[in-house]
Amino acid sequence: MSAVHRIPRDATIVAWRNLLNLRRTPGSVIAALIQPVMFVLLLAYVFGGSLGGGDYRTFLMGGIFAQAVTFNAAFTALGLAKDLDNGIVDRFRSLPMPRMAVLLGRTLSDLSMSVVTLTVTSLCGLLVGWRVGGSALEAVLAYLLILLFAFAMSWVGAAIGLMARSVEVAQSAGLIWLFPVTFVSSSFVSTRTMPGPLRTVAEWNPVSATATAVRDLLGNPPPPGTDPGTAWPVVHALPYALGCAALITAVFMALSLRRFRRISLV
Amino acid sequence: MMTSRPAPPAPAIRAEGLVKRFGAKQALAGVDLEAPRGTVLGVLGPNGAGKTTTVRILTTLMRPDAGRAEVAGRDVLADPEGVREHLGLSGQYAAVDEKLTGRENLYLVARLYGMGRRAARRRADRLLGEFRLEEAADRPSGTFSGGMRRRLDLAGALVARPEVVVLDEPTTGLDPRGRADTWKAVRDLVGEGTTVLLTTQYLEEADQLADSIAVIDRGRVIARGSAAQLKARIGGERLTLTVADPRAVAPVGELLDSLGPHRCDHDPRTGRFTVAVEHGAHSLEYALSLLRGWGVTVRDVELAPPTLDDVFLELTGGAPPPGPVPAEPDAAAALTTGSRA
């Protein structure tokens, strides 16, 4: 299609519109920021004491980052469902803009949201004693990896938002999958004590790989006495995490676009 | 074209045999439409007649199951992007972003039509002025009144100065002032050479604005022509008279039926009779003289050309039923049954 070159331009314009919307609904933004802060405090002080104290708090943050950006996928699901519901998507569809720009605009604005989430979460981490142990370059790479993963998860949210038949369904469907996906992982605890099959799932969970790779890059080792194991995705966390992000993005982008075209042409 | 003479201009909107089905429901059963450039085509029909489905197909938001359509010389199926570039749509429910200001809404649409930043800003300012929205321009559009939101939505449809503008029930729910504003905007557009397709449930609106009218019912065009042609189709004038005495209903009804080929309607609530007559003045005089002879008091009498309402009711077969409304005893029966159950 000749409109391909317009995708980035129009997506940026749609993202601008989405961000204006977010800025004017500060309540939902604040709610989205309270959630990771709450998890940091809960895990650091309620569970952290029996899991390694200060060492655990250092270990924890990589998992918190992975979880926080995964939860932002719920934002994408809800945002798209609302746009479909209130007629603004009909307006977009009647304009000479590529369909893809509507979806990419949404995932880009939610990526900006993830930048805000990461900033607030990092500040909160610093307050509870988390520190970057590695080099500055590695730290930058760690944040880039998290944002890449955020982008991938946002496309999962987009697909859910487009499949949902109403805003209410999008809201609950966009949230429920996040709990098993982020908790059946090595985000917050070692997978060692999990029963066999669950342990395998957790080890191969892209959330685990992202958290592990981020910890490696940030120089945040696991607390002493916790054995991360030697499963392939644990040992090769960085390439596995990158591969997962690319694959998830490709698959869910294609699914979302196909679904969006379908609802566009009932 | 090889010849020096220009080809006759293609109509701005042409639809042939549009069919659309939603599950078991046949929404469109072969709709043909045509609007020459610079004219207003009114698509008139009750709720659920297929107006919005037609609009969605013409604006590339939906694919027909069969049939073809061209808008601004471009095929809606083969070149939807081309159609969208030359089309402005203002929907039944104003599609404005409530969190964005009026200015931002128009700027957004202008940018997405491909305009640069400065051109988009200038176009937004210009339209805010034309649609009397300057004062509210920097308020979130969610705080706008219904009429202002419609104006903003309409302004959004005109951002790119499109060749064809499609307005889906643009005045539904508007107050008289809002309606007058919208009508003026449509007339201005046509004055500039734009082609407008307008769906409406209001016959007066079609009568006021449309050069030609297509009446849609149950997914089919059941009549087309100018307002005058449609009125002429059902012939003559409308004789309306009201009698106070309920005992006179039967004889008056017989008398009015005997005036010509058309049967009269009687509204038992208001006591009003309506009948289509071929020779208005003569029929009126004749009926009144007979009624005077019978001693029947006529409270009110009127002779008028048919309105589009008359045309519409006659064409769709939706004329009010003569005699007492049959629903009432049924409703009473249902109530009784309900209380027993």
Interface residues (C-beta under 8 A of the other chain):
Chain A: M1 S2 A3 R6 D10 I13 V14 W16 R17 L20 N21 R24 T25 N86 G87 I88 D90 R91 F92 R93 S94 L95 P96 M97 S264 L265 V266
Chain B: F22 T59 T60 L61 M62 R63 E81 R84 E85 L87 G88 L89 G91 Y93 A94 A95 V96 D97 E98 K99 L100 E104 L108 V109 R111 L112 Y113 G114 P140 G156
